[in-house]
């Protein structure tokens, strides 16, 4: 795996650091965020999409990141898309 750091929450403190990377080899985003509270987790798990199982698979996790990181995520999406084209 070759992770490329894209950005960190600009308001990060000493103990919290939502972060975004791009895995260039897989053209994927890697996101570190806050663990959701039980209400958020339950709401996400109950969300239904036709043709998909309900719930959060054991190999997946919901994370929360602040909206102020949208520009960082856009940059990561552009980087992942460029990696896919290479």
C-alpha positions as CSV (number, residue, x, y, z in Angstrom):
1,X,0.0,0.0,0.0
2,X,1.3,3.4,-0.8
3,X,-0.6,6.0,1.2
4,X,-0.3,9.6,0.2
5,X,-1.2,12.2,2.9
6,X,-3.8,14.7,1.5
7,X,-4.8,16.7,4.6
8,X,-5.8,16.9,8.2
9,X,-8.7,18.7,9.9
10,X,-7.5,22.3,10.0
11,X,-9.0,22.8,13.5
12,X,-7.4,19.6,14.8
13,X,-6.2,19.7,18.4
14,X,-3.7,17.5,20.2
15,X,-6.1,14.5,20.7
16,X,-8.3,14.5,17.6
17,X,-7.1,14.4,14.0
18,X,-9.5,13.4,11.2
19,X,-7.2,12.8,8.3
20,X,-7.5,11.9,4.6
21,X,-5.0,9.9,2.5
22,X,-5.2,8.4,-1.0
23,X,-4.0,4.9,-1.7
24,X,-2.5,5.4,-5.1
25,X,-2.1,1.7,-5.8
26,X,-5.8,1.1,-5.4
27,X,-7.2,4.5,-6.3
28,X,-9.0,4.6,-2.9
29,X,-9.6,7.2,-0.2
30,X,-8.5,6.3,3.3
31,X,-10.3,8.4,5.9
32,X,-9.7,8.6,9.6
33,X,-12.5,10.2,11.6
34,X,-14.4,10.2,14.8
35,X,-16.3,7.1,15.9
36,X,-20.0,7.7,15.6
37,X,-22.3,7.6,18.7
38,X,-24.7,4.7,19.0
39,X,-27.6,6.7,17.6
40,X,-25.7,7.6,14.4
41,X,-24.4,4.0,14.1
42,X,-27.9,2.6,14.4
43,X,-29.4,5.1,11.9
44,X,-26.7,4.2,9.4
45,X,-27.2,0.5,10.0
46,X,-31.0,0.8,9.5
47,X,-30.6,2.7,6.2
48,X,-32.0,0.6,3.3
49,X,-30.9,0.6,-0.3
50,X,-32.8,-1.7,-2.7
51,X,-30.8,-4.8,-3.5
52,X,-28.4,-4.4,-0.6
53,X,-28.4,-6.0,2.9
54,X,-29.3,-3.8,5.8
55,X,-26.7,-3.1,8.4
56,X,-23.0,-2.4,8.5
57,X,-20.8,-5.4,7.4
58,X,-18.2,-6.6,9.9
59,X,-15.4,-5.4,7.7
60,X,-16.8,-1.8,7.4
61,X,-17.1,1.1,9.8
62,X,-19.0,4.4,9.8
63,X,-16.8,7.5,10.7
64,X,-17.6,11.1,11.2
65,X,-15.6,14.0,9.8
66,X,-16.3,17.7,10.0
67,X,-17.8,19.5,7.0
68,X,-14.8,21.9,7.0
69,X,-12.8,19.0,5.5
70,X,-14.8,19.0,2.3
71,X,-12.0,20.7,0.3
72,X,-9.6,18.1,1.5
73,X,-11.9,15.3,0.5
74,X,-12.4,16.9,-3.0
75,X,-8.6,17.1,-3.3
76,X,-8.3,13.4,-2.3
77,X,-11.1,12.5,-4.8
78,X,-9.2,14.3,-7.6
79,X,-5.9,12.5,-6.6
80,X,-7.6,9.1,-6.5
81,X,-9.2,9.7,-9.9
82,X,-5.8,10.7,-11.4
83,X,-4.2,7.6,-9.9
84,X,-6.9,5.4,-11.5
85,X,-6.2,6.9,-14.9
86,X,-2.5,6.2,-14.7
